[in-house]
Amino acid sequence: MDPKKTAPTAASYRFYSNTACEYFPCHKTAHPERFNCLFCFCPLYFMDDCGGKYVLMENGQKDCKGCQLPHSPGGYDHVLAKLRRCFRQPCRLVFRQVSGK
């Protein structure tokens, strides 16, 4: 069975949709029924090579509005694969200081 094609109810640990959230969906999507809220805050945020679509803002922070990777049907597998690699061989994390104020 391909986990990326598994119905959300068949693998409930892979998919969670919080339609009651005031921010749902927090990213624009044509398919809100497939929007996965499991990784509400992306565990890959501090990785430069996260694999997601982000823009580096002037203050040095990542703007991930255009990224659907952790919320997509294959997002669970992508996030876990990246984390497993970091657990086996430590990956480089980037903690940026907010400029200004």
Secondary structure, DSSP 8 states (H G I E B T S, - for coil): --GGGS-GGGGTTT----TTSTT-SSS--S-GGG---TTSS-TTTTBTT-SS--EE-TTS-EE-TT--GGGSTTHHHHHHHHHHHHHHS---B--------
